[in-house]
Amino acid sequence: MLVDAGDTRLHLTERGTGDLALFVLHGGPGLDHTMFGSYLDPLGDVARLLLVDERATGRSDPSPPQTWTIARQAADVEALAASLGLERFAVLGHSFGAFIALQHAVDFPGRPVATIISSGIPDMRFLAHVEHELETFEPLELREQVRSSWAREAHAQTQAEVAALLVDQMPFHFADPRDPRIGEMLAAMGDARYGPDVLRAAAAGDYGGIAVEDRLGEITHPVLVLGGRHDRTCSVQAAQAIADGVPGAQLVVLERAGHMTFVEENERYLAAVRAFLTARA
């Protein structure tokens, strides 16, 4: 369904019958909700999953490029909740979606009953190590493929080009670059509608420029932080910084996972989220 967000309409896919509404924000930028496949669906008994296609991506309506900011997309969560008449809701964001979820948590403290930060960072300084990870990436025969995929983000013009660079880049995001579940995840994204314009703008603009580390103490509601021990993009150090900065935050490190925690350690990921949400349902 398309839901009013003020100056545009955002597409939501609804799954589950749980009492607590859970906005789910995808990574990217420029991807859509299909990246989650059915991996989160088992949470449907404790939450009503509302998978969002973020601004100008997926099946959402177009919006002006000047509105493709993290702060505006954080405000979109509030707009969606108002349009749906939701008094109580939680937010889960993964990767770029985690940037939005964390921005929402500091801009609207106490508004959600809970926030889940999955593979996120509190400040752009935590992405400084990515170039080193690319330069030293193993196996060697995949290194140039992965490096070129990151470079192509700033030039992607079509759906096909985004899909192709994602295929080339995905080994970087798994602890095991040859993990067979890479193929499963990509297959689940077969109906994705990418946003090449959004991706290009983000790649040229520090991916939105998340910078909330000095505001984490303003958050007044419960926060769960999930990180993969072998994440080459959003490191465990970044997850720890979020957990240290948010009063009372809970940190769960998935020891066998890279960036795609919800795929790589699905059972433990779901168990952690389930326990966290059940305590607030």
C-alpha positions as a Markdown table, in Angstrom:
| # | Residue | x | y | z |
|---|---|---|---|---|
| 1 | Met | 0.0 | 0.0 | 0.0 |
| 2 | Leu | 1.0 | 3.6 | -0.6 |
| 3 | Val | 0.9 | 5.7 | 2.6 |
| 4 | Asp | 0.9 | 9.5 | 2.8 |
| 5 | Ala | 4.2 | 11.0 | 4.2 |
| 6 | Gly | 3.4 | 14.6 | 3.6 |
| 7 | Asp | 5.1 | 15.6 | 0.4 |
| 8 | Thr | 5.1 | 12.1 | -1.1 |
| 9 | Arg | 3.7 | 8.6 | -0.6 |
| 10 | Leu | 5.8 | 5.7 | 0.6 |
| 11 | His | 5.1 | 2.1 | -0.1 |
| 12 | Leu | 4.6 | -0.3 | 2.8 |
| 13 | Thr | 4.4 | -4.1 | 2.6 |
| 14 | Glu | 2.6 | -5.5 | 5.6 |
| 15 | Arg | 3.3 | -8.9 | 7.1 |
| 16 | Gly | 2.5 | -10.6 | 10.4 |
| 17 | Thr | -0.4 | -10.3 | 12.9 |
| 18 | Gly | 1.4 | -9.2 | 16.1 |
| 19 | Asp | 0.0 | -6.4 | 18.2 |
| 20 | Leu | 3.1 | -4.1 | 18.0 |
| 21 | Ala | 3.7 | -2.3 | 14.7 |
| 22 | Leu | 7.3 | -2.5 | 13.6 |
| 23 | Phe | 8.6 | -0.2 | 10.8 |
| 24 | Val | 11.4 | -2.0 | 9.0 |
| 25 | Leu | 13.9 | 0.2 | 7.1 |
| 26 | His | 16.0 | -1.3 | 4.4 |
| 27 | Gly | 19.7 | -0.7 | 3.5 |
| 28 | Gly | 21.2 | 0.9 | 0.4 |
| 29 | Pro | 20.6 | 3.7 | -0.3 |
| 30 | Gly | 18.8 | 2.8 | -3.5 |
| 31 | Leu | 17.6 | -0.7 | -2.5 |
| 32 | Asp | 14.1 | -1.6 | -1.3 |
| 33 | His | 12.3 | -3.8 | 1.2 |
| 34 | Thr | 12.9 | -7.0 | -0.9 |
| 35 | Met | 16.4 | -7.2 | 0.7 |
| 36 | Phe | 14.7 | -8.7 | 3.7 |
| 37 | Gly | 13.2 | -11.5 | 1.7 |
| 38 | Ser | 11.3 | -13.7 | 4.2 |
| 39 | Tyr | 14.1 | -13.6 | 6.8 |
| 40 | Leu | 12.1 | -11.5 | 9.3 |
| 41 | Asp | 8.7 | -13.1 | 8.7 |
| 42 | Pro | 8.9 | -15.4 | 11.8 |
| 43 | Leu | 8.6 | -12.2 | 13.9 |
| 44 | Gly | 5.1 | -11.8 | 12.6 |
| 45 | Asp | 3.6 | -13.4 | 15.6 |
| 46 | Val | 5.0 | -10.7 | 18.0 |
| 47 | Ala | 5.0 | -7.7 | 15.5 |
| 48 | Arg | 3.0 | -6.4 | 12.6 |
| 49 | Leu | 5.9 | -5.9 | 10.2 |
| 50 | Leu | 5.6 | -2.7 | 8.0 |
| 51 | Leu | 8.4 | -3.0 | 5.5 |
| 52 | Val | 9.1 | 0.5 | 4.1 |
| 53 | Asp | 10.3 | 1.4 | 0.6 |
| 54 | Glu | 12.3 | 4.6 | 1.5 |
| 55 | Arg | 12.0 | 7.9 | -0.4 |
| 56 | Ala | 12.2 | 7.6 | -4.2 |
| 57 | Thr | 13.1 | 3.9 | -4.0 |
| 58 | Gly | 11.2 | 0.7 | -4.6 |
| 59 | Arg | 7.5 | 1.2 | -5.2 |
| 60 | Ser | 7.3 | 4.6 | -3.4 |
| 61 | Asp | 6.4 | 7.7 | -5.3 |
| 62 | Pro | 9.1 | 10.1 | -6.5 |
| 63 | Ser | 10.2 | 12.9 | -4.3 |
| 64 | Pro | 12.6 | 15.9 | -4.8 |
| 65 | Pro | 16.3 | 15.0 | -4.5 |
| 66 | Gln | 16.8 | 17.7 | -1.8 |
| 67 | Thr | 14.5 | 15.6 | 0.5 |
| 68 | Trp | 16.7 | 12.5 | 0.3 |
| 69 | Thr | 18.3 | 13.3 | 3.6 |
| 70 | Ile | 18.6 | 11.1 | 6.7 |
| 71 | Ala | 16.8 | 13.7 | 8.8 |
| 72 | Arg | 13.9 | 13.9 | 6.4 |
| 73 | Gln | 13.6 | 10.1 | 6.2 |
| 74 | Ala | 13.6 | 9.9 | 10.0 |
| 75 | Ala | 10.7 | 12.3 | 10.0 |
| 76 | Asp | 9.0 | 10.1 | 7.4 |
| 77 | Val | 8.7 | 7.4 | 10.1 |
| 78 | Glu | 6.6 | 9.9 | 12.1 |
| 79 | Ala | 4.5 | 10.8 | 9.1 |
| 80 | Leu | 3.8 | 7.2 | 8.3 |
| 81 | Ala | 2.8 | 6.5 | 11.9 |
| 82 | Ala | 0.4 | 9.5 | 11.9 |
| 83 | Ser | -1.1 | 8.5 | 8.6 |
| 84 | Leu | -1.7 | 5.0 | 9.9 |
| 85 | Gly | -3.0 | 6.2 | 13.2 |
| 86 | Leu | -0.3 | 4.4 | 15.2 |
| 87 | Glu | 0.2 | 5.5 | 18.8 |
| 88 | Arg | 2.6 | 2.7 | 19.6 |
| 89 | Phe | 5.3 | 1.4 | 17.2 |
| 90 | Ala | 8.8 | 0.2 | 17.1 |
| 91 | Val | 11.5 | 0.8 | 14.4 |
| 92 | Leu | 14.1 | -1.6 | 13.0 |
| 93 | Gly | 16.7 | -0.3 | 10.6 |
| 94 | His | 19.4 | -2.3 | 8.8 |
| 95 | Ser | 22.6 | -0.7 | 7.3 |
| 96 | Phe | 21.5 | 2.6 | 5.8 |
| 97 | Gly | 18.1 | 1.9 | 7.3 |
| 98 | Ala | 19.9 | 1.8 | 10.7 |
| 99 | Phe | 21.2 | 5.4 | 10.0 |
| 100 | Ile | 17.6 | 6.5 | 9.6 |
| 101 | Ala | 16.4 | 4.6 | 12.6 |
| 102 | Leu | 19.1 | 6.0 | 14.8 |
| 103 | Gln | 18.4 | 9.5 | 13.5 |
| 104 | His | 14.8 | 9.0 | 14.3 |
| 105 | Ala | 15.7 | 7.8 | 17.8 |
| 106 | Val | 17.6 | 11.0 | 18.6 |
| 107 | Asp | 15.2 | 13.4 | 16.8 |
| 108 | Phe | 12.1 | 11.8 | 18.4 |
| 109 | Pro | 13.3 | 10.4 | 21.7 |
| 110 | Gly | 10.6 | 8.4 | 23.5 |
| 111 | Arg | 8.3 | 8.4 | 20.5 |
| 112 | Pro | 8.9 | 4.7 | 19.5 |
| 113 | Val | 8.5 | 2.1 | 22.2 |
| 114 | Ala | 11.7 | 0.6 | 21.0 |
| 115 | Thr | 14.4 | 1.0 | 18.3 |
| 116 | Ile | 16.6 | -1.8 | 16.8 |
| 117 | Ile | 19.8 | -0.7 | 15.2 |
| 118 | Ser | 21.0 | -3.5 | 12.9 |
| 119 | Ser | 24.5 | -3.1 | 11.4 |
| 120 | Gly | 24.7 | 0.7 | 11.8 |
| 121 | Ile | 27.0 | 3.5 | 12.8 |
| 122 | Pro | 26.6 | 6.7 | 14.8 |
| 123 | Asp | 29.0 | 8.8 | 12.7 |
| 124 | Met | 30.6 | 8.7 | 9.3 |
| 125 | Arg | 34.1 | 8.4 | 10.9 |
| 126 | Phe | 33.3 | 4.7 | 11.4 |
| 127 | Leu | 33.3 | 4.2 | 7.6 |
| 128 | Ala | 36.9 | 5.3 | 7.3 |
| 129 | His | 38.1 | 1.7 | 7.5 |
| 130 | Val | 36.1 | 0.6 | 4.5 |
| 131 | Glu | 38.9 | 1.5 | 2.0 |
| 132 | His | 41.4 | -0.6 | 4.0 |
| 133 | Glu | 38.9 | -3.5 | 4.0 |
| 134 | Leu | 38.6 | -3.2 | 0.2 |
| 135 | Glu | 42.3 | -3.1 | -0.3 |
| 136 | Thr | 42.9 | -6.2 | 1.8 |
| 137 | Phe | 39.8 | -8.1 | 0.9 |
| 138 | Glu | 40.2 | -11.9 | 0.5 |
| 139 | Pro | 39.9 | -14.0 | -1.6 |
| 140 | Leu | 42.2 | -12.1 | -3.9 |
| 141 | Glu | 40.4 | -13.3 | -7.1 |
| 142 | Leu | 37.3 | -11.4 | -5.9 |
| 143 | Arg | 39.0 | -8.2 | -4.7 |
| 144 | Glu | 38.8 | -6.2 | -8.0 |
| 145 | Gln | 35.2 | -7.3 | -8.5 |
| 146 | Val | 34.3 | -6.0 | -5.1 |
| 147 | Arg | 36.4 | -2.8 | -5.3 |
| 148 | Ser | 34.9 | -1.9 | -8.7 |
| 149 | Ser | 31.4 | -2.4 | -7.4 |
| 150 | Trp | 31.8 | 0.3 | -4.8 |
| 151 | Ala | 33.3 | 2.7 | -7.4 |
| 152 | Arg | 30.3 | 2.0 | -9.7 |
| 153 | Glu | 27.8 | 3.2 | -7.1 |
| 154 | Ala | 28.5 | 6.9 | -8.1 |
| 155 | His | 27.8 | 6.2 | -11.8 |
| 156 | Ala | 24.9 | 3.7 | -11.8 |
| 157 | Gln | 22.1 | 4.9 | -14.2 |
| 158 | Thr | 19.8 | 2.0 | -14.5 |
| 159 | Gln | 18.1 | -0.7 | -12.6 |
| 160 | Ala | 20.2 | -3.3 | -14.3 |
| 161 | Glu | 23.4 | -1.5 | -13.3 |
| 162 | Val | 22.5 | -1.3 | -9.6 |
| 163 | Ala | 21.5 | -5.0 | -9.7 |
| 164 | Ala | 24.9 | -5.9 | -11.3 |
| 165 | Leu | 27.0 | -4.0 | -8.8 |
| 166 | Leu | 25.0 | -5.5 | -6.0 |
| 167 | Val | 25.8 | -9.0 | -7.2 |
| 168 | Asp | 29.5 | -8.1 | -7.4 |
| 169 | Gln | 29.6 | -6.4 | -4.0 |
| 170 | Met | 27.6 | -8.9 | -2.0 |
| 171 | Pro | 30.6 | -11.2 | -1.1 |
| 172 | Phe | 32.1 | -8.2 | 0.8 |
| 173 | His | 29.0 | -8.1 | 3.1 |
| 174 | Phe | 29.2 | -11.7 | 4.2 |
| 175 | Ala | 31.7 | -13.1 | 6.7 |
| 176 | Asp | 32.4 | -15.9 | 4.2 |
| 177 | Pro | 32.6 | -14.3 | 0.8 |
| 178 | Arg | 31.6 | -17.6 | -0.8 |
| 179 | Asp | 28.6 | -18.2 | 1.5 |
| 180 | Pro | 25.9 | -20.0 | -0.5 |
| 181 | Arg | 23.3 | -17.9 | 1.2 |
| 182 | Ile | 24.5 | -14.9 | -0.9 |
| 183 | Gly | 22.7 | -16.5 | -3.9 |
| 184 | Glu | 19.6 | -17.1 | -1.8 |
| 185 | Met | 19.5 | -13.4 | -0.7 |
| 186 | Leu | 20.0 | -12.2 | -4.3 |
| 187 | Ala | 17.3 | -14.5 | -5.5 |
| 188 | Ala | 14.9 | -13.2 | -2.9 |
| 189 | Met | 15.5 | -9.7 | -4.4 |
| 190 | Gly | 14.4 | -10.7 | -7.8 |
| 191 | Asp | 11.5 | -8.3 | -7.8 |
| 192 | Ala | 13.5 | -5.4 | -6.4 |
| 193 | Arg | 13.0 | -1.9 | -7.8 |
| 194 | Tyr | 16.2 | -0.1 | -7.3 |
| 195 | Gly | 16.7 | 3.7 | -7.1 |
| 196 | Pro | 19.9 | 4.4 | -9.1 |
| 197 | Asp | 19.4 | 8.2 | -8.8 |
| 198 | Val | 19.2 | 7.8 | -5.0 |
| 199 | Leu | 22.3 | 5.6 | -4.9 |
| 200 | Arg | 24.3 | 8.0 | -7.1 |
| 201 | Ala | 23.4 | 11.0 | -4.9 |
| 202 | Ala | 24.3 | 9.0 | -1.7 |
| 203 | Ala | 27.6 | 7.8 | -3.1 |
| 204 | Ala | 28.6 | 11.4 | -3.9 |
| 205 | Gly | 27.4 | 12.7 | -0.6 |
| 206 | Asp | 28.9 | 10.5 | 2.2 |
| 207 | Tyr | 25.8 | 8.3 | 2.2 |
| 208 | Gly | 23.7 | 10.9 | 3.9 |
| 209 | Gly | 26.4 | 11.9 | 6.5 |
| 210 | Ile | 25.1 | 10.3 | 9.7 |
| 211 | Ala | 26.4 | 12.3 | 12.6 |
| 212 | Val | 24.5 | 11.7 | 15.9 |
| 213 | Glu | 27.2 | 10.2 | 18.1 |
| 214 | Asp | 27.2 | 13.2 | 20.4 |
| 215 | Arg | 23.4 | 13.1 | 20.7 |
| 216 | Leu | 23.0 | 9.4 | 21.7 |
| 217 | Gly | 22.5 | 10.3 | 25.4 |
| 218 | Glu | 19.2 | 12.1 | 24.4 |
| 219 | Ile | 17.5 | 8.8 | 23.6 |
| 220 | Thr | 15.0 | 7.9 | 26.3 |
| 221 | His | 13.5 | 4.7 | 25.0 |
| 222 | Pro | 14.9 | 1.1 | 24.8 |
| 223 | Val | 17.4 | 0.4 | 22.1 |
| 224 | Leu | 18.8 | -2.9 | 20.9 |
| 225 | Val | 22.0 | -2.8 | 18.8 |
| 226 | Leu | 22.9 | -5.8 | 16.6 |
| 227 | Gly | 26.3 | -6.1 | 15.0 |
| 228 | Gly | 28.3 | -8.7 | 13.1 |
| 229 | Arg | 31.8 | -9.6 | 14.4 |
| 230 | His | 33.1 | -9.7 | 10.8 |
| 231 | Asp | 31.3 | -6.7 | 9.4 |
| 232 | Arg | 33.6 | -5.0 | 6.9 |
| 233 | Thr | 31.3 | -1.9 | 6.6 |
| 234 | Cys | 29.6 | -1.2 | 9.9 |
| 235 | Ser | 32.1 | -2.5 | 12.5 |
| 236 | Val | 31.6 | -4.0 | 15.9 |
| 237 | Gln | 33.4 | -0.9 | 17.2 |
| 238 | Ala | 30.6 | 1.3 | 15.8 |
| 239 | Ala | 28.0 | -1.0 | 17.3 |
| 240 | Gln | 29.8 | -0.7 | 20.7 |
| 241 | Ala | 29.9 | 3.1 | 20.4 |
| 242 | Ile | 26.1 | 3.2 | 19.9 |
| 243 | Ala | 25.5 | 0.9 | 22.8 |
| 244 | Asp | 27.9 | 2.9 | 25.0 |
| 245 | Gly | 26.2 | 6.2 | 24.1 |
| 246 | Val | 22.6 | 5.2 | 24.5 |
| 247 | Pro | 21.5 | 4.9 | 28.1 |
| 248 | Gly | 20.6 | 1.3 | 28.9 |
| 249 | Ala | 21.1 | 0.1 | 25.4 |
| 250 | Gln | 21.5 | -3.7 | 24.8 |
| 251 | Leu | 24.3 | -4.9 | 22.5 |
| 252 | Val | 24.2 | -8.3 | 20.8 |
| 253 | Val | 27.2 | -9.3 | 18.7 |
| 254 | Leu | 26.7 | -12.1 | 16.2 |
| 255 | Glu | 30.0 | -13.8 | 16.2 |
| 256 | Arg | 29.8 | -15.6 | 12.8 |
| 257 | Ala | 28.2 | -12.8 | 10.8 |
| 258 | Gly | 29.4 | -10.0 | 8.6 |
| 259 | His | 27.1 | -7.2 | 7.5 |
| 260 | Met | 24.1 | -9.3 | 6.6 |
| 261 | Thr | 23.4 | -10.5 | 10.2 |
| 262 | Phe | 19.8 | -11.3 | 9.6 |
| 263 | Val | 20.8 | -13.8 | 6.9 |
| 264 | Glu | 24.0 | -15.2 | 8.3 |
| 265 | Glu | 22.8 | -15.9 | 11.9 |
| 266 | Asn | 19.1 | -15.8 | 11.3 |
| 267 | Glu | 18.0 | -17.8 | 14.3 |
| 268 | Arg | 20.0 | -15.9 | 16.8 |
| 269 | Tyr | 19.1 | -12.6 | 15.2 |
| 270 | Leu | 15.4 | -13.4 | 15.4 |
| 271 | Ala | 15.7 | -14.7 | 19.0 |
| 272 | Ala | 17.3 | -11.4 | 20.1 |
| 273 | Val | 14.8 | -9.2 | 18.3 |
| 274 | Arg | 11.9 | -11.4 | 19.5 |
| 275 | Ala | 13.0 | -11.2 | 23.2 |
| 276 | Phe | 13.5 | -7.4 | 22.9 |
| 277 | Leu | 10.1 | -6.8 | 21.3 |
| 278 | Thr | 8.2 | -9.2 | 23.5 |
| 279 | Ala | 9.4 | -7.2 | 26.6 |
| 280 | Arg | 7.7 | -4.1 | 25.1 |
| 281 | Ala | 4.6 | -5.6 | 23.4 |
